[in-house]
Amino acid sequence: PPLPRRRAAAAQHGSRVPAEPGSGGGEALTAVVGAHCERCERLLSWREHRWGNQLCDECWETWFRHHKRRTLLWCCGVAFLLELSINAGVLATFQPLAVRKFGWGGGHIATVNFLSAG
C-alpha cells in the first residue's frame, strides 16, 4: 500500500512508521494512538511508549524511586536472614565440636568467625 495508508494503519494500531526522508522525523515526539499510562491514564508520547513499560515519565520516576528503596530493603533483609541462619545453624553446632574435638579456645573460634564474615 502507499505510504499514507500505511501511516494511517500504523496510527490506528499504536505503532510508528518511520518519517519520510527529509521530513525531519517530527513524528518521534508525538503521542501514540491508543497508548496510555497505566497509572495516570495520560496519553504516552512516542518517546515514552518506545520503552515498553506503559508508564509516562512522571509515573516512571515515582515508581523507580520507590522500587530502588524497596529493592535495597529486601536485599538487606535477605542478607540479615542469611547471616542469622549462619550464626544460629552453623556456628552454634560448630563451636562445641571445635572445643571438644580439636581443643580450640576462644581465640581460634573468633578467628574462624572473623574469616567467615569477610
LUMKE-896167 format. One record per atom (N, C-alpha, C, O): x, y, z; atom name; residue in one letter. Coordinates in Angstrom, 3 decimals, decimal comma, always signed. Layout:
// residues N
         u         v         w  atom  type
         X         Y         Z    CA     a
...
This chain:
// residues 118
         u         v         w  atom  type
    +0,831    -1,207    +0,000     N     p
    +0,000    +0,000    +0,000    CA     p
    +0,864    +1,255    +0,000     C     p
    +2,021    +1,230    +0,421     O     p
    +0,290    +2,337    -0,473     N     p
    +1,044    +3,589    -0,471    CA     p
    +1,373    +4,015    +0,964     C     p
    +0,719    +3,594    +1,918     O     p
    +2,401    +4,858    +1,090     N     l
    +2,899    +5,269    +2,395    CA     l
    +1,836    +5,933    +3,278     C     l
    +1,772    +5,597    +4,461     O     l
    +0,992    +6,861    +2,778     N     p
    -0,008    +7,478    +3,662    CA     p
    -0,981    +6,445    +4,258     C     p
    -1,385    +6,577    +5,414     O     p
    -1,356    +5,425    +3,483     N     r
    -2,268    +4,407    +4,001    CA     r
    -1,579    +3,590    +5,103     C     r
    -2,211    +3,244    +6,102     O     r
    -0,285    +3,281    +4,926     N     r
    +0,457    +2,551    +5,960    CA     r
    +0,563    +3,392    +7,225     C     r
    +0,461    +2,863    +8,332     O     r
    +0,766    +4,694    +7,071     N     r
    +0,855    +5,594    +8,202    CA     r
    -0,459    +5,611    +8,982     C     r
    -0,453    +5,593   +10,213     O     r
    -1,561    +5,646    +8,283     N     a
    -2,874    +5,654    +8,940    CA     a
    -3,114    +4,331    +9,658     C     a
    -3,638    +4,318   +10,772     O     a
    -2,737    +3,220    +9,032     N     a
    -2,908    +1,917    +9,666    CA     a
    -2,017    +1,796   +10,896     C     a
    -2,433    +1,233   +11,909     O     a
    -0,809    +2,314   +10,820     N     a
    +0,102    +2,247   +11,964    CA     a
    -0,427    +3,088   +13,115     C     a
    -0,354    +2,671   +14,271     O     a
    -0,958    +4,262   +12,814     N     a
    -1,505    +5,127   +13,862    CA     a
    -2,716    +4,471   +14,522     C     a
    -2,945    +4,639   +15,720     O     a
    -3,479    +3,732   +13,743     N     q
    -4,657    +3,062   +14,272    CA     q
    -4,268    +1,958   +15,256     C     q
    -5,005    +1,703   +16,208     O     q
    -3,129    +1,301   +15,048     N     h
    -2,700    +0,200   +15,905    CA     h
    -1,673    +0,615   +16,946     C     h
    -1,179    -0,235   +17,687     O     h
    -1,340    +1,895   +17,023     N     g
    -0,424    +2,379   +18,036    CA     g
    +1,039    +2,149   +17,725     C     g
    +1,875    +2,227   +18,626     O     g
    +1,373    +1,866   +16,475     N     s
    +2,781    +1,698   +16,123    CA     s
    +3,225    +2,879   +15,276     C     s
    +2,422    +3,743   +14,924     O     s
    +4,508    +2,906   +14,954     N     r
    +5,065    +4,056   +14,255    CA     r
    +5,695    +3,636   +12,941     C     r
    +6,437    +2,655   +12,879     O     r
    +5,400    +4,369   +11,916     N     v
    +6,054    +4,186   +10,625    CA     v
    +7,110    +5,273   +10,534     C     v
    +6,830    +6,423   +10,872     O     v
    +8,323    +4,944   +10,086     N     p
    +9,369    +5,971   +10,001    CA     p
    +8,935    +7,149    +9,149     C     p
    +8,192    +7,004    +8,178     O     p
    +9,415    +8,309    +9,538     N     a
    +9,080    +9,516    +8,792    CA     a
    +9,692    +9,442    +7,397     C     a
   +10,692    +8,760    +7,176     O     a
    +9,083   +10,142    +6,484     N     e
    +9,607   +10,174    +5,127    CA     e
   +10,969   +10,858    +5,129     C     e
   +11,205   +11,762    +5,930     O     e
   +11,867   +10,439    +4,243     N     p
   +13,182   +11,077    +4,185    CA     p
   +13,042   +12,575    +3,941     C     p
   +12,267   +13,014    +3,092     O     p
   +13,805   +13,342    +4,698     N     g
   +13,785   +14,792    +4,528    CA     g
   +12,679   +15,481    +5,291     C     g
   +12,580   +16,706    +5,235     O     g
   +11,838   +14,744    +6,007     N     s
   +10,740   +15,395    +6,718    CA     s
   +11,148   +15,835    +8,118     C     s
   +10,354   +16,471    +8,811     O     s
   +12,383   +15,510    +8,559     N     g
   +12,857   +15,938    +9,862    CA     g
   +12,459   +14,998   +10,978     C     g
   +12,857   +15,224   +12,121     O     g
   +11,702   +13,964   +10,708     N     g
   +11,330   +12,982   +11,728    CA     g
   +10,511   +13,574   +12,851     C     g
   +10,655   +13,146   +13,996     O     g
    +9,666   +14,531   +12,572     N     g
    +8,876   +15,193   +13,598    CA     g
    +7,900   +14,286   +14,306     C     g
    +7,314   +14,688   +15,311     O     g
    +7,706   +13,075   +13,818     N     e
    +6,771   +12,131   +14,430    CA     e
    +7,280   +11,576   +15,754     C     e
    +6,493   +11,051   +16,543     O     e
    +8,566   +11,681   +16,009     N     a
    +9,179   +10,963   +17,126    CA     a
    +8,619   +11,366   +18,480     C     a
    +8,613   +10,540   +19,392     O     a
    +8,150   +12,588   +18,655     N     l
    +7,677   +13,016   +19,970    CA     l
    +6,159   +13,141   +20,042     C     l
    +5,628   +13,568   +21,067     O     l
    +5,460   +12,784   +18,989     N     t
    +4,004   +12,883   +19,020    CA     t
    +3,428   +11,733   +19,823     C     t
    +4,086   +10,709   +20,005     O     t
    +2,221   +11,892   +20,296     N     a
    +1,571   +10,862   +21,097    CA     a
    +1,239    +9,650   +20,239     C     a
    +0,935    +9,777   +19,053     O     a
    +1,299    +8,491   +20,846     N     v
    +0,985    +7,247   +20,162    CA     v
    -0,498    +6,960   +20,391     C     v
    -0,973    +6,975   +21,527     O     v
    -1,213    +6,703   +19,320     N     v
    -2,644    +6,475   +19,418    CA     v
    -2,913    +5,198   +20,205     C     v
    -2,372    +4,142   +19,879     O     v
    -3,735    +5,289   +21,224     N     g
    -4,139    +4,119   +21,999    CA     g
    -3,180    +3,730   +23,106     C     g
    -3,447    +2,760   +23,815     O     g
    -2,078    +4,438   +23,289     N     a
    -1,116    +4,092   +24,340    CA     a
    -1,279    +5,057   +25,501     C     a
    -1,001    +6,250   +25,376     O     a
    -1,729    +4,534   +26,626     N     h
    -1,950    +5,350   +27,819    CA     h
    -1,084    +4,841   +28,958     C     h
    -0,718    +3,666   +29,004     O     h
    -0,763    +5,742   +29,874     N     c
    -0,018    +5,385   +31,076    CA     c
    -0,902    +4,499   +31,955     C     c
    -2,087    +4,782   +32,129     O     c
    -0,333    +3,436   +32,503     N     e
    -1,106    +2,516   +33,339    CA     e
    -1,551    +3,137   +34,651     C     e
    -2,544    +2,701   +35,233     O     e
    -0,839    +4,142   +35,124     N     r
    -1,154    +4,729   +36,423    CA     r
    -2,040    +5,965   +36,319     C     r
    -3,034    +6,073   +37,038     O     r
    -1,690    +6,906   +35,428     N     c
    -2,431    +8,171   +35,392    CA     c
    -3,312    +8,317   +34,151     C     c
    -4,008    +9,321   +34,005     O     c
    -3,289    +7,324   +33,252     N     e
    -4,125    +7,308   +32,043    CA     e
    -3,804    +8,444   +31,068     C     e
    -4,611    +8,736   +30,186     O     e
    -2,643    +9,087   +31,208     N     r
    -2,236   +10,135   +30,276    CA     r
    -1,769    +9,479   +28,984     C     r
    -1,195    +8,390   +29,007     O     r
    -2,016   +10,138   +27,864     N     l
    -1,584    +9,630   +26,568    CA     l
    -0,060    +9,667   +26,500     C     l
    +0,553   +10,692   +26,799     O     l
    +0,551    +8,551   +26,106     N     l
    +2,006    +8,457   +26,061    CA     l
    +2,559    +9,063   +24,779     C     l
    +1,979    +8,906   +23,705     O     l
    +3,681    +9,751   +24,901     N     s
    +4,371   +10,218   +23,702    CA     s
    +5,119    +9,019   +23,117     C     s
    +5,249    +7,985   +23,772     O     s
    +5,605    +9,159   +21,896     N     w
    +6,341    +8,052   +21,281    CA     w
    +7,600    +7,754   +22,081     C     w
    +7,984    +6,594   +22,233     O     w
    +8,241    +8,796   +22,590     N     r
    +9,456    +8,630   +23,380    CA     r
    +9,164    +7,792   +24,631     C     r
    +9,975    +6,944   +25,002     O     r
    +8,037    +8,014   +25,274     N     e
    +7,655    +7,232   +26,455    CA     e
    +7,212    +5,820   +26,065     C     e
    +7,497    +4,858   +26,778     O     e
    +6,524    +5,702   +24,946     N     h
    +5,984    +4,411   +24,515    CA     h
    +7,075    +3,440   +24,069     C     h
    +6,916    +2,227   +24,205     O     h
    +8,176    +3,959   +23,542     N     r
    +9,207    +3,080   +22,996    CA     r
    +9,878    +2,218   +24,059     C     r
   +10,459    +1,186   +23,725     O     r
    +9,814    +2,612   +25,333     N     w
   +10,423    +1,812   +26,391    CA     w
    +9,610    +0,575   +26,709     C     w
   +10,148    -0,385   +27,260     O     w
    +8,335    +0,568   +26,379     N     g
    +7,521    -0,632   +26,519    CA     g
    +7,025    -0,907   +27,932     C     g
    +6,525    -2,002   +28,193     O     g
    +7,145    +0,047   +28,856     N     n
    +6,669    -0,212   +30,213    CA     n
    +5,307    +0,414   +30,495     C     n
    +4,778    +0,265   +31,597     O     n
    +4,737    +1,105   +29,529     N     q
    +3,404    +1,701   +29,618    CA     q
    +3,275    +2,683   +30,779     C     q
    +2,217    +2,775   +31,402     O     q
    +4,355    +3,421   +31,072     N     l
    +4,333    +4,461   +32,095    CA     l
    +4,839    +5,766   +31,491     C     l
    +5,775    +5,765   +30,691     O     l
    +4,213    +6,884   +31,878     N     c
    +4,725    +8,180   +31,445    CA     c
    +5,979    +8,500   +32,254     C     c
    +6,288    +7,807   +33,223     O     c
    +6,689    +9,534   +31,862     N     d
    +7,946    +9,861   +32,534    CA     d
    +7,747   +10,169   +34,019     C     d
    +8,544    +9,734   +34,851     O     d
    +6,697   +10,911   +34,357     N     e
    +6,443   +11,244   +35,769    CA     e
    +6,171    +9,997   +36,601     C     e
    +6,749    +9,829   +37,675     O     e
    +5,303    +9,130   +36,116     N     c
    +4,981    +7,902   +36,854    CA     c
    +6,196    +6,987   +36,941     C     c
    +6,392    +6,319   +37,957     O     c
    +7,021    +6,945   +35,882     N     w
    +8,232    +6,118   +35,909    CA     w
    +9,173    +6,597   +37,004     C     w
    +9,696    +5,790   +37,773     O     w
    +9,395    +7,917   +37,082     N     e
   +10,296    +8,454   +38,099    CA     e
    +9,793    +8,131   +39,503     C     e
   +10,580    +7,751   +40,370     O     e
    +8,503    +8,277   +39,730     N     t
    +7,926    +7,967   +41,039    CA     t
    +8,052    +6,480   +41,345     C     t
    +8,462    +6,100   +42,442     O     t
    +7,700    +5,643   +40,378     N     w
    +7,768    +4,193   +40,586    CA     w
    +9,203    +3,751   +40,816     C     w
    +9,459    +2,946   +41,712     O     w
   +10,157    +4,265   +40,020     N     f
   +11,548    +3,819   +40,121    CA     f
   +12,163    +4,235   +41,449     C     f
   +12,947    +3,483   +42,028     O     f
   +11,818    +5,424   +41,940     N     r
   +12,341    +5,880   +43,223    CA     r
   +11,912    +4,920   +44,337     C     r
   +12,727    +4,553   +45,182     O     r
   +10,655    +4,518   +44,342     N     h
   +10,151    +3,587   +45,353    CA     h
   +10,699    +2,179   +45,117     C     h
   +10,982    +1,457   +46,073     O     h
   +10,847    +1,790   +43,864     N     h
   +11,362    +0,465   +43,531    CA     h
   +12,797    +0,303   +44,032     C     h
   +13,145    -0,748   +44,569     O     h
   +13,633    +1,330   +43,863     N     k
   +15,015    +1,265   +44,339    CA     k
   +15,046    +1,063   +45,852     C     k
   +15,809    +0,244   +46,365     O     k
   +14,211    +1,817   +46,554     N     r
   +14,184    +1,728   +48,013    CA     r
   +13,719    +0,344   +48,469     C     r
   +14,311    -0,250   +49,370     O     r
   +12,660    -0,161   +47,842     N     r
   +12,151    -1,487   +48,212    CA     r
   +13,164    -2,583   +47,908     C     r
   +13,338    -3,509   +48,700     O     r
   +13,834    -2,478   +46,762     N     t
   +14,836    -3,482   +46,396    CA     t
   +15,985    -3,480   +47,394     C     t
   +16,446    -4,543   +47,809     O     t
   +16,446    -2,306   +47,780     N     l
   +17,522    -2,214   +48,766    CA     l
   +17,088    -2,819   +50,102     C     l
   +17,852    -3,558   +50,723     O     l
   +15,874    -2,514   +50,547     N     l
   +15,391    -3,061   +51,820    CA     l
   +15,257    -4,579   +51,769     C     l
   +15,608    -5,264   +52,729     O     l
   +14,752    -5,107   +50,662     N     w
   +14,622    -6,566   +50,543    CA     w
   +15,988    -7,244   +50,516     C     w
   +16,168    -8,292   +51,136     O     w
   +16,941    -6,667   +49,813     N     c
   +18,293    -7,254   +49,772    CA     c
   +18,940    -7,227   +51,153     C     c
   +19,586    -8,195   +51,555     O     c
   +18,772    -6,124   +51,882     N     c
   +19,307    -6,056   +53,251    CA     c
   +18,611    -7,069   +54,154     C     c
   +19,257    -7,693   +54,996     O     c
   +17,306    -7,238   +53,987     N     g
   +16,571    -8,223   +54,779    CA     g
   +17,041    -9,645   +54,503     C     g
   +17,189   -10,445   +55,427     O     g
   +17,273    -9,956   +53,247     N     v
   +17,763   -11,294   +52,891    CA     v
   +19,161   -11,514   +53,465     C     v
   +19,450   -12,587   +53,994     O     v
   +20,029   -10,505   +53,365     N     a
   +21,382   -10,626   +53,919    CA     a
   +21,328   -10,824   +55,431     C     a
   +22,092   -11,616   +55,982     O     a
   +20,429   -10,108   +56,099     N     f
   +20,263   -10,264   +57,547    CA     f
   +19,815   -11,682   +57,895     C     f
   +20,353   -12,297   +58,816     O     f
   +18,845   -12,193   +57,170     N     l
   +18,353   -13,547   +57,455    CA     l
   +19,420   -14,611   +57,166     C     l
   +19,518   -15,596   +57,898     O     l
   +20,211   -14,424   +56,119     N     l
   +21,290   -15,367   +55,841    CA     l
   +22,344   -15,348   +56,950     C     l
   +22,828   -16,396   +57,377     O     l
   +22,687   -14,164   +57,404     N     e
   +23,661   -14,050   +58,495    CA     e
   +23,109   -14,673   +59,774     C     e
   +23,835   -15,345   +60,505     O     e
   +21,854   -14,453   +60,035     N     l
   +21,213   -15,042   +61,218    CA     l
   +21,205   -16,565   +61,131     C     l
   +21,449   -17,250   +62,125     O     l
   +20,928   -17,087   +59,954     N     s
   +20,898   -18,544   +59,810    CA     s
   +22,295   -19,140   +59,958     C     s
   +22,445   -20,235   +60,501     O     s
   +23,318   -18,433   +59,483     N     i
   +24,697   -18,907   +59,670    CA     i
   +25,025   -18,942   +61,162     C     i
   +25,558   -19,926   +61,675     O     i
   +24,697   -17,851   +61,841     N     n
   +25,003   -17,784   +63,273    CA     n
   +24,217   -18,821   +64,064     C     n
   +24,770   -19,465   +64,956     O     n
   +22,955   -18,989   +63,755     N     a
   +22,118   -19,908   +64,526    CA     a
   +22,398   -21,368   +64,182     C     a
   +22,445   -22,222   +65,068     O     a
   +22,581   -21,649   +62,910     N     g
   +22,713   -23,043   +62,494    CA     g
   +24,121   -23,582   +62,498     C     g
   +24,386   -24,619   +63,105     O     g
   +25,008   -22,913   +61,846     N     v
   +26,349   -23,454   +61,661    CA     v
   +27,229   -23,214   +62,883     C     v
   +27,855   -24,139   +63,400     O     v
   +27,270   -21,962   +63,338     N     l
   +28,184   -21,653   +64,444    CA     l
   +27,762   -22,309   +65,756     C     l
   +28,609   -22,734   +66,542     O     l
   +26,475   -22,388   +65,987     N     a
   +26,011   -22,996   +67,236    CA     a
   +26,369   -24,473   +67,309     C     a
   +26,598   -24,997   +68,399     O     a
   +26,418   -25,142   +66,185     N     t
   +26,807   -26,563   +66,201    CA     t
   +28,311   -26,738   +66,034     C     t
   +28,863   -27,742   +66,484     O     t
   +28,982   -25,791   +65,403     N     f
   +30,412   -25,915   +65,147    CA     f
   +31,244   -25,647   +66,407     C     f
   +32,211   -26,363   +66,666     O     f
   +30,882   -24,632   +67,187     N     q
   +31,708   -24,234   +68,326    CA     q
   +31,900   -25,342   +69,367     C     q
   +33,032   -25,602   +69,773     O     q
   +30,824   -26,000   +69,808     N     p
   +31,056   -27,077   +70,789    CA     p
   +31,911   -28,214   +70,222     C     p
   +32,730   -28,787   +70,941     O     p
   +31,730   -28,541   +68,948     N     l
   +32,548   -29,598   +68,333    CA     l
   +34,015   -29,185   +68,264     C     l
   +34,902   -29,994   +68,537     O     l
   +34,271   -27,941   +67,902     N     a
   +35,648   -27,466   +67,790    CA     a
   +36,335   -27,445   +69,148     C     a
   +37,520   -27,763   +69,252     O     a
   +35,606   -27,076   +70,176     N     v
   +36,188   -27,032   +71,521    CA     v
   +36,473   -28,443   +72,016     C     v
   +37,548   -28,709   +72,552     O     v
   +35,511   -29,350   +71,837     N     r
   +35,657   -30,719   +72,341    CA     r
   +36,650   -31,544   +71,531     C     r
   +37,553   -32,156   +72,102     O     r
   +36,499   -31,569   +70,229     N     k
   +37,299   -32,457   +69,383    CA     k
   +38,710   -31,926   +69,118     C     k
   +39,681   -32,682   +69,128     O     k
   +38,811   -30,594   +68,878     N     f
   +40,099   -30,036   +68,463    CA     f
   +40,802   -29,267   +69,565     C     f
   +41,958   -28,876   +69,403     O     f
   +40,132   -29,044   +70,671     N     g
   +40,733   -28,316   +71,782    CA     g
   +40,904   -26,826   +71,514     C     g
   +41,797   -26,187   +72,070     O     g
   +40,044   -26,277   +70,660     N     w
   +40,142   -24,853   +70,330    CA     w
   +39,689   -24,015   +71,511     C     w
   +38,830   -24,421   +72,294     O     w
   +40,289   -22,835   +71,621     N     g
   +39,856   -21,874   +72,622    CA     g
   +39,070   -20,750   +71,956     C     g
   +38,737   -20,813   +70,773     O     g
   +38,786   -19,722   +72,749     N     g
   +38,020   -18,574   +72,240    CA     g
   +38,712   -17,847   +71,109     C     g
   +38,044   -17,345   +70,205     O     g
   +40,048   -17,775   +71,132     N     g
   +40,799   -17,082   +70,075    CA     g
   +40,687   -17,769   +68,727     C     g
   +40,540   -17,110   +67,698     O     g
   +40,756   -19,099   +68,732     N     h
   +40,624   -19,844   +67,477    CA     h
   +39,225   -19,674   +66,873     C     h
   +39,076   -19,453   +65,671     O     h
   +38,211   -19,781   +67,727     N     i
   +36,828   -19,652   +67,238    CA     i
   +36,576   -18,230   +66,738     C     i
   +35,903   -18,041   +65,724     O     i
   +37,107   -17,237   +67,436     N     a
   +36,947   -15,849   +66,990    CA     a
   +37,614   -15,633   +65,635     C     a
   +37,086   -14,907   +64,792     O     a
   +38,766   -16,258   +65,422     N     t
   +39,458   -16,136   +64,132    CA     t
   +38,627   -16,744   +63,010     C     t
   +38,498   -16,154   +61,938     O     t
   +38,067   -17,916   +63,255     N     v
   +37,214   -18,565   +62,240    CA     v
   +35,982   -17,718   +61,958     C     v
   +35,597   -17,552   +60,801     O     v
   +35,359   -17,181   +63,002     N     n
   +34,181   -16,314   +62,806    CA     n
   +34,548   -15,075   +61,999     C     n
   +33,789   -14,658   +61,124     O     n
   +35,706   -14,483   +62,285     N     f
   +36,156   -13,290   +61,562    CA     f
   +36,408   -13,615   +60,092     C     f
   +36,005   -12,855   +59,211     O     f
   +37,063   -14,725   +59,824     N     l
   +37,353   -15,106   +58,440    CA     l
   +36,090   -15,464   +57,665     C     l
   +36,000   -15,181   +56,470     O     l
   +35,117   -16,081   +58,324     N     s
   +33,878   -16,456   +57,625    CA     s
   +33,000   -15,259   +57,355     C     s
   +32,190   -15,301   +56,429     O     s
   +33,125   -14,188   +58,128     N     a
   +32,311   -12,975   +57,913    CA     a
   +32,863   -12,109   +56,783     C     a
   +32,128   -11,298   +56,219     O     a
   +34,124   -12,262   +56,446     N     g
   +34,749   -11,380   +55,439    CA     g
   +34,672   -11,938   +54,103     C     g
   +35,149   -11,323   +53,149     O     g
